[in-house]
């Protein structure tokens, strides 16, 4: 009788930890350039590939593989988006996002530090939101950002993000 109770207890604990571990997903932040990529003219193969990769990432978010972070900067940039179709489509992602990042003093301070590295104001605040939200990756199609070295977060384009995820799954 004692052994049976002990076994049941272990199963309960193991199941509990499986549930806890299952709910921990990688957090990712897509900037406005990434969200807009499917609405760009699809003339070059690079843009087409980035579009496909970005749409694949969005699908993985919907399936629950990654947790999307949305920020007040996402709202701000999308508010000024002149393309009504993309504006409406992008805004829906706020509802899908698992985390929302509001403005804070920490974000403004980090944004200011990033701006000193030559990163534009909006971009520095997007990155600061991602860092403050403890994102694992910042995904963008902005070549200017992809060339910046930010120690606190990994910045990748959608194609390289998928490549890195696939390589890490092979290990």
N, C-alpha and C positions, 0 to 999 in steps of 0.2 A: 504494500500500500504506500509506504513512504517513497519508494522508487518511482512509482507512477506519478505522484504529486510533483516530485522533483523534475521529472521529464516534462510534464505539462508546463511547469514554470519556465523551463528553459525554452520551450517552443514559443511561449508567449513573449519572452524577452527577445528571442531571435526575430520573431515576426515584427515586433515593435521597432527594432533597429532597422530592419529591412524597409519598413515604411518610412522611418526617419531619413534614411540614406536615399531612398528613392525620390524624396521630395526636394533634394538639394540639387538644383540645376545651375549651370553656368549662366552668369549674367552677361548680357551683351547690350551694347548701345549702338544704334545706327544713327548717324548724323543725317542732316537734311539732304546732303549730296547723295548719300546711299538710297534714301527713300525716293528721291526724284529720278534715280537712274533709269527705271523703266519708261519714264516719260520723256527722256532725252531722245534726240534723233538717233536711230539705230544704224548709222552709216558705217561705223568702223567695227571690226571684229572684236576689239577690246571692249567697246561699249556693250555689244551684244553678249559677250561672255560675262561681263560684270552684271548685266541685267539678269541673265539666267542664274548666276550665283546668288544674287540678292534675293530673287524670287524663291530659290531653293531654301535659303536661310529663313525667309519669312514662313515658308511652309513648315520648317522644323520648329519654329516658334509656336505656330498653331498646334502642332502635334505635341508640344510640351517638352521638347528636348532642350530648349534654351529659354531663359527668362529675359524678356525684353524690358529695358528701362526707358521710360519716357520722361522728359524733363520740361520745365518751364521754357527752356530755350527751344525745344522742339515745338512747343505751342507758338512761341513768338515768331520763329522763322516760318512756320507754316501759315500763320496769320497773314504774313506779307507775301505769300506765294501768289504770283499773278495768274497761274494756271488753275482755274476753278476745278477741273477734273482731278488733277493730281492733289490739289489741296484737300478735297473731300476724301479721296482715297487714303491719303496719308493720315488724316485726322482720325480715321477709324482705328489706327494702331494704338492710339491712346487707350482705347477700351480693351485692347488685347494685352497691353503691357502689364506685367506683374508688379512693377514698381514705378512709382512716380517720384521725381526729384524736384523739390521746390527750391527756390533761391535761398541762400543762407550766406552768412559772413564767411564761412569756410570756403564756399564755392567762389565768392568774389575775390578772396585773398589768393586762392590757388589760380584762378583765372588771370589775375594780375601778374603772378609769377610766370605763367605760361606765355603771356603776352610779351614779357621781357625776352623770351626766347625767339621772338619773331613770329609768333602765331597770332593771327588776326583775332580781334576781340570776340566775335561770335564763336569762332572755333575754340578759342581758349575756354570760354564758358561751357561749351558743349563737353569738352574733355574734362573740365573740372566737375561737371555734373556726373559724368561717368565714373570718375575716380571716387567722388563722394558717395556714390551709390554702390561702391565696391564691385564695379563691373570687371570682368576678366578681359574683355576685348572691346575696343572702340573700332567700329567698322565704318569706313568711308571710301568714297571714290575720288576724293580730293587729293590730287598728286602733291600739292603743297604740304598737306598734313602728313601724308605717307612718308615724306622725307624728313619729318621732324622726330627727334629723339626725346620721348617723354618717358622717364624712368618708371612712373607710377602706373602705367597701363600700356598694353600692347595695342598698337594701331596697325590695322591691316585693311586691305581692300577685300571685297567679298570673295574673290577667287582664292586669295592666299589664306583667308580664314577657313574656307572649306578644305583646302589642301592640308592645312595644319590639323584640322579636326580628323581628317581621314588618316593622317600619319599617326596621330596619337591613339586612334582606335586600333591600329595595327600592332602597337606595342603590347 
